[in-house]
Amino acid sequence: MRGAVRPRGSAWLIVAAAVLWLAATILLPLVAVFAEAFRKGASAYFAAFTDPDALAAITLTLKVAAVAVPLNAVFGLAAAWVVTKFEFRGKALLLAVIDIPFSMSPVISGLVWVLLFGANGWFGPWLDSLGIRIIFNFTGIVLATILVTLPFVARELIPLMQAQGTDEECAAITLGAGGVTTFLRVTLPNIIWALLYGVLLCNARAMGEFGAVSVVSGHIRGLTDTMPLHVEVLYNDYDFVGAFAIATLLAGLALVTLALKTWLEWRFAGALAQGNSRLARNR
Amino acid sequence: MLSALNAGARRPRWREPSILPGFAPAMGFTLLYVSLIVLIPLSALIARPWEHGWNGFWSTVSDPRVTAALRLSFGTALLAALLNLVMGAVVAWALVRYDFPGRRLADAAVDLPFALPTAVAGIALATIYAPSGWVGALATPLGVKIAYTPLGILIALVAVGLPFVVRSVQPVLQDFDAEVEEASLTLGARPWQSAFKVILPALAPALIGGFSLAFARAVGEYGSVIFIAGNMPMRSEIAPLLIVIKLDQFNYAGAASVGLAMLVLSFAVLIAINLVQLRLARRGLR
């Protein structure tokens, strides 16, 4: 471990290269989003949000995240509890399965649901005869979103809970606490910030997911278009101010997520660091 | 070691005893969830391409338009990951080693591609690099066309992949023992020698780890690419887009074939990268 020093001489070249690269690849697109959104002035910008289709897209995105994120949070807690507090065979395999969505193209994460529930899918005709529709519908969008964001909470909790071990829980149980009490009063307080952190990242991805959702949504305006899909529709219609106006909301969400994340890291550096340095190495 | 011996002597059982409660329900829920959300859907991807036998699969994936798309997706992804390997190392180095004005802001900004929705990045990049855009307008007089060419795809993939390398390398660089480096300097190494011969080998596993994550992300990337790609068949059409096109034609077996080919190829590349990493790690131990 060593401290950072003031750059001197040729070190400035490295710093300049790094800063310029970050500015060109990361900052420039962000600036472009806001510049394009306000290209025709503030009134055109705000007019974009009075479109009922835009409002429907915003509502749909919030609804999808409201279902997908809590489910993945509960899954993350259960999976982390099993993986970090017990020793069993096949643990490495389970961890690998949890990571699969990270290495799958979002388009494939949408495709698999169409293969199951689409018109020509395995269960499609049968569900159709029952009048149940999953693809081109809310359910399909939620399923695709859940698949894409499945690892986020689990991956944030596992390294931290691994590092914390089982001593505290064992002590609580030995002293007569019940399972639920132990979880709520011993485990949860230890992991609450990592849980929040995972939920935050999961939510950002859930609201911003494009590829997987675009495959299952069918792009029905005002009905199955989420915010990112509505951005695409407007952009392809050459309504650039409208597209970038909706995009500013998503960019704002990303910025708020980053700000909260940075604050969490700064405020709870100790609690998160244990898990995070391991996480980065494991990733 | 002792516990390993004990485990060997005992009748093998699939889980160690524990006084902690909740194993059965938590395990049950976890398995049910990953089965419903990951395993069953994935099995559909594996089973579906064979509707018309091996020939059906092969004629789909050996179609020139598909091979061109796969070559484009894997080629640009590897190139982008390579660029990110170099620039990610530079950025991580600057962030860890030097205290410059705006360092914390730069550090926080690295994660932006993780948080920024891909479609947003996609339309922004397409606008910047279009012939009339901020950068595109500068490149056009030079005769360089960026948007709607493979070069545009590369730029989009570079933009989404950078944080993977930076965040892999940063903690290792942070924990790197200053004494080792100081020893090399005391023994007469020049700073660049110390950087390339002492620090770089120690960073290699993290660099390669970041490289493979950036590659995996880039191969399947869709949202940030399709707006800037131009999507011309045989030239700037990425493999994930072909899946979408085949699904639009209700060609499920064809879409699944392309998806499976992508998955198998990218796992093959990732395994190859892992083997290199393992070899490097072994050399480090010696």
Contacts between the chains, C-beta under 8 A, distances in Angstrom:
chain1	res1	chain2	res2	distance
A	1	B	174	6.6
A	1	B	175	6.1
A	1	B	176	8.0
A	1	B	177	7.9
A	1	B	178	7.1
A	2	B	176	7.4
A	2	B	178	4.0
A	3	B	99	8.0
A	4	B	96	6.7
A	4	B	97	6.0
A	4	B	98	5.7
A	4	B	99	4.1
A	4	B	103	7.5
A	5	B	97	7.0
A	5	B	98	6.4
A	5	B	99	6.3
A	6	B	98	7.1
A	6	B	99	5.7
A	6	B	100	7.6
A	7	B	94	8.0
A	7	B	98	4.2
A	7	B	99	7.8
A	7	B	100	5.7
A	11	B	97	7.7
A	11	B	98	6.0
A	14	B	90	6.2
A	14	B	93	6.1
A	14	B	94	5.2
A	14	B	97	8.0
A	14	B	98	7.2
A	15	B	94	4.8
A	15	B	98	5.3
A	15	B	100	4.9
A	17	B	87	7.9
A	17	B	90	5.5
A	17	B	94	7.5
A	18	B	87	7.9
A	18	B	90	5.3
A	18	B	91	4.4
A	18	B	93	7.4
A	18	B	94	3.6
A	18	B	95	7.0
A	18	B	106	7.2
A	19	B	94	7.4
A	19	B	100	7.7
A	19	B	102	7.2
A	19	B	106	6.1
A	21	B	87	5.1
A	21	B	90	7.1
A	21	B	91	6.3
A	21	B	162	7.8
A	22	B	91	6.4
A	22	B	106	5.6
A	22	B	109	5.7
A	22	B	110	6.9
A	22	B	162	7.9
A	25	B	158	6.1
A	25	B	159	4.6
A	25	B	162	6.0
A	26	B	109	5.5
A	26	B	110	7.4
A	26	B	112	5.0
A	26	B	113	6.4
A	26	B	159	6.9
A	26	B	162	7.2
A	27	B	109	6.6
A	28	B	128	6.2
A	28	B	134	7.5
A	28	B	135	7.8
A	29	B	116	7.6
A	29	B	120	7.9
A	29	B	121	5.5
A	29	B	124	3.8
A	29	B	125	5.6
A	29	B	128	6.7
A	29	B	159	6.7
A	30	B	112	6.7
A	30	B	116	7.2
A	30	B	124	7.3
A	32	B	124	4.4
A	32	B	127	5.8
A	32	B	128	5.2
A	32	B	134	7.1
A	33	B	120	6.1
A	33	B	123	7.9
A	33	B	124	5.0
A	36	B	124	7.6
A	36	B	127	5.9
A	74	B	29	7.8
A	75	B	29	7.3
A	75	B	30	6.9
A	75	B	33	4.9
A	78	B	25	7.9
A	78	B	26	4.4
A	78	B	29	4.7
A	78	B	30	5.0
A	78	B	33	7.5
A	79	B	26	7.8
A	79	B	30	4.6
A	79	B	33	7.8
A	79	B	34	7.9
A	81	B	22	6.3
A	81	B	26	4.7
A	82	B	23	6.7
A	82	B	26	4.7
A	82	B	27	4.9
A	82	B	30	5.4
A	85	B	18	7.2
A	85	B	20	5.3
A	85	B	23	8.0
A	86	B	15	6.3
A	86	B	16	7.1
A	86	B	18	5.5
A	86	B	20	7.0
A	86	B	23	5.4
A	86	B	27	8.0
A	87	B	15	6.5
A	87	B	16	3.9
A	87	B	18	7.5
A	88	B	14	5.9
A	88	B	15	3.7
A	88	B	16	7.1
A	88	B	27	7.9
A	89	B	14	4.5
A	89	B	15	6.9
A	90	B	14	7.5
A	94	B	30	7.3
A	94	B	34	7.5
A	97	B	34	5.3
A	97	B	38	6.0
A	97	B	39	6.9
A	98	B	34	6.7
A	100	B	38	5.6
A	100	B	42	7.1
A	101	B	38	6.7
A	102	B	216	7.4
A	103	B	216	4.6
A	103	B	220	7.9
A	103	B	266	7.0
A	103	B	267	7.8
A	103	B	270	7.0
A	104	B	220	6.4
A	104	B	263	7.0
A	105	B	219	6.9
A	105	B	220	2.5
A	105	B	221	7.5
A	105	B	222	6.7
A	105	B	239	8.0
A	105	B	240	5.1
A	105	B	243	7.9
A	105	B	259	7.6
A	105	B	262	6.3
A	106	B	118	7.8
A	106	B	220	6.5
A	106	B	222	5.6
A	106	B	223	7.3
A	106	B	240	7.7
A	107	B	220	6.8
A	107	B	222	5.1
A	107	B	240	3.9
A	107	B	241	7.9
A	107	B	243	5.1
A	107	B	244	6.2
A	107	B	259	7.6
A	108	B	45	6.7
A	108	B	220	6.8
A	108	B	240	7.6
A	108	B	243	7.1
A	108	B	259	4.7
A	108	B	262	6.9
A	108	B	263	6.7
A	111	B	45	6.8
A	111	B	243	5.7
A	111	B	247	6.7
A	111	B	255	5.8
A	111	B	256	7.0
A	111	B	259	5.3
A	112	B	41	3.6
A	112	B	42	6.2
A	112	B	44	5.6
A	112	B	45	5.2
A	112	B	259	8.0
A	113	B	41	6.2
A	114	B	247	5.9
A	114	B	252	7.0
A	114	B	255	7.7
A	115	B	41	7.4
A	115	B	44	4.0
A	115	B	45	6.3
A	115	B	48	5.2
A	115	B	252	6.0
A	115	B	255	7.9
A	115	B	256	5.9
A	116	B	40	7.3
A	116	B	41	6.0
A	116	B	44	5.2
A	118	B	247	7.8
A	118	B	252	6.7
A	119	B	250	6.8
A	120	B	250	5.8
A	120	B	252	5.0
A	121	B	44	7.6
A	121	B	252	7.0
A	122	B	44	6.2
A	143	B	37	7.5
A	146	B	37	5.7
A	147	B	37	5.4
A	147	B	38	6.7
A	147	B	41	6.8
A	150	B	34	7.8
A	150	B	37	5.9
A	150	B	38	6.8
A	166	B	18	7.5
A	166	B	20	6.3
A	169	B	20	5.5
A	170	B	19	6.1
A	170	B	20	6.6
A	173	B	19	5.4
A	173	B	20	6.3
A	173	B	21	7.1
A	174	B	19	7.1
A	178	B	21	7.8
A	179	B	20	7.9
A	179	B	21	3.6
A	179	B	22	5.2
A	182	B	20	7.9
A	182	B	21	7.7
A	183	B	22	7.2
A	201	B	114	7.3
A	201	B	115	7.6
A	204	B	114	7.9
A	204	B	115	4.8
A	207	B	117	7.3
A	208	B	115	7.7
A	208	B	116	7.2
A	208	B	117	2.8
A	208	B	118	7.1
A	208	B	119	7.6
A	208	B	120	7.3
A	209	B	117	7.4
A	210	B	117	6.2
A	210	B	118	5.0
A	210	B	119	4.3
A	210	B	122	7.9
A	210	B	222	6.8
A	210	B	223	3.6
A	211	B	118	7.0
A	211	B	220	7.8
A	211	B	222	3.6
A	211	B	223	5.4
A	211	B	240	6.7
A	214	B	222	7.7
A	214	B	223	7.9
A	214	B	244	7.3
A	215	B	243	7.7
A	215	B	244	6.2
A	215	B	247	6.4
A	227	B	117	8.0
A	228	B	117	5.1
A	228	B	118	7.6
A	228	B	119	4.1
A	228	B	120	7.3
A	228	B	223	7.0
A	229	B	119	7.7
A	231	B	119	5.1
A	231	B	120	6.7
A	231	B	123	6.5
A	232	B	119	5.8
A	232	B	123	7.9
A	232	B	227	7.9
A	235	B	123	5.0
A	235	B	227	6.9
A	240	B	127	7.5
A	243	B	123	5.9
A	244	B	123	7.0
A	244	B	124	8.0
A	247	B	119	7.6
A	247	B	120	4.5
A	247	B	123	6.3
A	247	B	124	7.4
A	250	B	116	7.6
A	250	B	117	4.7
A	250	B	119	7.7
A	250	B	120	5.0
A	251	B	116	6.3
A	251	B	117	8.0
A	251	B	120	5.6
A	253	B	115	7.8
A	253	B	117	7.9
A	254	B	112	6.5
A	254	B	115	3.9
A	254	B	116	4.4
A	254	B	117	7.0
A	254	B	120	7.7
A	255	B	115	7.8
A	257	B	115	4.7
A	258	B	108	5.9
A	258	B	109	7.9
A	258	B	111	5.8
A	258	B	112	6.3
A	258	B	115	5.4
A	259	B	108	7.9
A	261	B	111	6.9
A	261	B	115	7.9
A	262	B	108	4.7
A	276	B	171	7.7
A	277	B	171	4.6
A	277	B	174	8.0
A	277	B	175	7.4
A	280	B	167	5.6
A	280	B	168	6.1
A	280	B	170	7.0
A	280	B	171	4.7
A	281	B	168	7.8
A	281	B	171	6.4
A	281	B	172	7.1
A	281	B	206	7.2
A	281	B	209	7.9
A	283	B	164	7.9
A	283	B	167	7.6
A	283	B	168	6.4
A	283	B	209	6.8
A	283	B	213	6.3
